[in-house]
Amino acid sequence: MLNNKAILVTGGTGSFGKAFTNYVLEHYNPKKIIIYSRDEYKQFLMQNELKKHATKLRFFIGDVRDKDRLMRAFEGVDYVIHAAALKQVPACEYNPAEAIKTNINGAQNVIDAALNTGVKKVVALSTDKAVNPVNLYGGTKLVSDKLFIAANAYAGEKDICFSIVRYGNVAGSRGSVIPLFRNIISQGVSELPITDRRMTRFWISLQQGVELVIKALEEAKGGETFISKIPSFKITDLAEAMLPGCTTKEIGIREGEKLHEIMVTVEDAMMTYEYDKHFIIYPQMVWSESRRAVPTGKRVPEGFSYSSDNNKEWLGVEEIRERLKEAGLEK
């Protein structure tokens, strides 16, 4: 599907962008992959890391806030993966106008540029924090999600569709708890700080996130939200897995933080269907018969929700250790 296609990744020098680029180069023969981001140094590092693929890669310095630059970058592009965002919760709380400019205005710029340049598919990365948001970051991503879903209404006769992929913090990603615990452990400390001992999270790897985006590119008709079925874990079990026999100190939940990650709400359940490895929330609106996504999965029961505390699949301490090893995060 991606063979001989031009693909652009906004925020392409981030952890997802690098993993996605490597995956596509390994499994497909794309015409080119355009890395669109505003950090020239990160582009320089990525360019050096992928020297052997130089003929397939293009590096565009640009910001999603700049619609003119997006228009230029999108020319001749088939697929766009929108991963650019301001993601750090405290930074967004302190700089709300900046978060709005990037996460909301930037999303609209991506939509407008895609509609105006002949792009075929756009997949936007979302987050669990967009579901029942309690912080500004989540609020901006909720608006972004709504914009991408509604964008299908403006496609007219154009051969383009917009869809969303939603998941929580990737295991080991910047700002997540695993690097924090690793840093504390490296200092020889035997006690780990935990915001709340009741806390649970989903476990998703970068590869799983990439594979879900590929599935969305393959299957989306327009307006769907794709959500992986992934296991949950308790934060206390993660602490034990990383530092056996450790003691923990509860330090209190941080501003804008949730006890549990939620991906599908009871309200979403009315339009949610279950598949072997994922859920899809279908749009309530149908813009045209040609864009109608026909569910082939099993409709979830009334009152269903999907969150890290009511999940059917859980990782124990030993399973967490195995996954840490697989991801190279055990030390």
Secondary structure, 3 states (H helix, E strand, C coil): CCCCCEEEEECCCCHHHHHHHHHHHHHCCCCEEEEEECCHHHHHHHHHHCHHHHHHEEEEECCCCCHHHHHHHHCCCCEEEECCCCCCHHHHHHCHHHHHHHHHHHHHHHHHHHHHHCCCEEEEEEEHHHCCCCCHHHHHHHHHHHHHHHHHHHCCCCCCEEEEEEECCCCCCCCCHHHHHHHHHHCCCCEEEECCCCCEEECCCHHHHHHHHHHHHHHCCCCCEEEECCCEEEHHHHHHHHCCCCEEEECCCCCCCCCCCEEECCCHHHHEEECCCEEEECCCCCCCHHHCCCCCCEECCCCCCEECCCCCCECCHHHHHHHHHHCCCCC
